[in-house]
Amino acid sequence: MTKVLTQEFHNFSDIHADLLKNIPALNQILDKILEKDPESRYQSGNELAVALHSCLKNIKKK
């Protein structure tokens, strides 16, 4: 538990670079979800849904 609270999580794109190389907005969303500071995370499911919807719209444009 101490490790979870004190150490940074590996960037998701470092682990799954092949999945996220063309979708930087999704990586930003994942980083925000995994923030240590609760105030830095999405404050509601709706806020997360809006971010995901925006990301999806941008992916469909490409």
Residue pairs with C-beta under 8 A, 6 or more apart in sequence:
5 36
8 36
9 34
11 27
11 31
12 20
12 27
12 30
12 31
12 34
13 20
13 21
13 27
20 26
20 27
20 30
22 62
23 55
23 59
25 54
25 55
25 58
26 55
29 48
29 51
29 52
29 55
32 40
32 41
32 42
32 51
33 41
33 42
33 48
35 41
42 48
42 51
